[in-house]
Amino acid sequence: MVQLHAVAFDNDPEAWERYRLDILKGATPDQITLAEGIVAAERLNDEMLEITGERWEFTKFSDGTSGGPSIKNEADRIISNNAEDD
């Protein structure tokens, strides 16, 4: 997700900032807190993966709600990816 934002920012920083401000105008305090928490977790992931082999993952449910974070290790990720490929 962060990578997509980086690409959008790189393509047109002014449009990205206008869009970000428009979104923030309609966000509730809970939505802002959740977004800040997700960004913080994503920043920690690279460091956690390097040190422990684990990372945080958030789950998005079909009804649009989110759950998590849960800690996954690389073995869990490989098993999950292989199951999806089958």
N, C-alpha and C positions, 0 to 999 in steps of 0.2 A: 504494500500500500504506500509506504513512504517513498519507494522508488518511483511510483507513478506520479506522486506529487512533485518529486524532483524533476522529472521529465517535463511535466506541465509548466513548472516554474522556469526551467531552462528555456523552453520554447517561447514563453511570453510572460515575463515576471510581472508586468503591470496588470495584465488580465488576471493572472493567478491571484494577485493581492486583492483586486476588486472582488473576485469571486469569494475569496476567503472572508472578506469583511461582510459581504452580503449574507453568507452562511451564518456567521457569528451573530448577526442581528436577530435571526430567528431561533437561535439555539437556547435551550433552557440551561440553567446552571448545572443540572445533572448531566446533560449531554456534553457540556464543556469539560466537566470533571472527568467523565468517562474518556473523552478524546485525549485529554492530557495524560491520563493513566496509560492508555494504549501506546501513546508516543513514548512515554517513559519506559514501558516494558520493551518496546521494540529497540530502544537504544541500549538497554541492558542485554538483550539477546546475544549480540555478537560477543560481548565479554563473557557472559555465562557459558556460551557454547565453547569458547576457547578454554575456559578454566575447568568446567565440569562436564562438558558434553551434553548439557541440557539447555532447553530454552522454554520460554513461556509461550503459550498459544491461547488465543481467544477463539471461542466458538460462536459462530453466527447461526442462529436457528432459522428455520423456514418462516417463522412468523415475524422475522426482522429483529428479534431481541438477541442480545449477546450474553454469553456466559464465559466464565473463566476468571482469571487465567488458570490454566493447568500447566504443569511442568511435563514436558516431553523430552525424552532423550533421543539421540540420533537413531538408535535401534528401533524405537517406536515409530519414528518417521519412515524409516525404510520399510518396515512391515506394513504400515498403512499405505504407502505408495505402491507397494507390490500388490496389495489386495485390490486397490483401485484399478490397477492395470489388468487384473484378471477378469 
